[in-house]
Amino acid sequence: MDDIALYEAAKAADDGNRIPAEVLYATLDGAHRIKAWRNYRKLTLQALADSAGISKAFLSQIENGKRTGTIAVLSALARALDVPVDLLAE
């Protein structure tokens, strides 16, 4: 494949999603993906919990690995964070 064909193939496969370096480094340092995205979006626990329709305590437990969220909860968090849900799933 020549360079132009490779470029066109890559462009066609691009879904537009990017992971900011701040989020990547936070997760590599051990932060939960939801917490990394929440901090990147500059949201408080309360603000994200309210946006997702869950309690602040439940969100804290998810971020600290004490509980796992259902698909519905992860979907709500993904919508609130404006990211695809697969970027939040562990």
N, C-alpha and C positions, 0 to 999 in steps of 0.2 A: 504494500500500500504506500502510495506517495504521501508527502506531508499534507497536502490539501485534503486528501481523502481521510487521513487520520484526524485532522482537525474537524472536518464535517461530521465524522462518526462520533467524536467526543462531544461536539456541540449538540448533536441530536440526543445523546444519552444524558446530557446534563439536566438534573432535576431542579437546579437553582438553589439547592440547600448548601449552606456553608456553615461550618462550626468555627466560631471566632476563637482566636488563640487563647483569650482569657478563659473561655469555657473549657477548651481542651486542656490547658495547663492545670486548671482547678481539678478536673476529673483525674488527670494523671497524678496529682498530689493526693488523691483519695477522697475528694468531695463527691457527694452524690450528684448525679447528673441534674436532678431537679434543682438542687441548691445552687449548682454552678450556673444554670440558666437563670434562676431567680436573681442571683447576685448580678449577673450580666445585665439583666433588664432593670436593675436597681429597684426591685420590689421588696417590700417587707414580707415576713411570713404572713402577717395578717392580710395584707393587700392581695397576695397570691391566693391565699385560702378563700377569701371573700370572692375573688374572681372565679375560682373553680367551684365554689359552692360546698366547700368542706370546712371543717374546723381547723383553727390554727394548731391545736394540739395534734390532730391527725396528720397534718402536713409535716409538723416537726418530727413526728415518729417515722414517717416515710423517709424524710431526709436523713435521719439518724440510723436508718436500717432496722428499726424495731418493728415496723409493720410494712407490708407491701400494699400497694394500691391495686384496686381492680382495674380492668380495662376501661371501665367507665370513668373512674377517678383519673387515671393516667390521660385519658382523652380530654377530660375537662382541664387538667393542668396544661396539656399541650396547647389547647386552644388559648388559654390565658397567657401562656408564654410565647405564643405565635411560632411554634415549632412543630414538626411532624412528631407524632407519638413515638415512632421508633427511635427517636433521639433521646427519649426519656427512659425507655425500658432497659432494665439491667440485664 
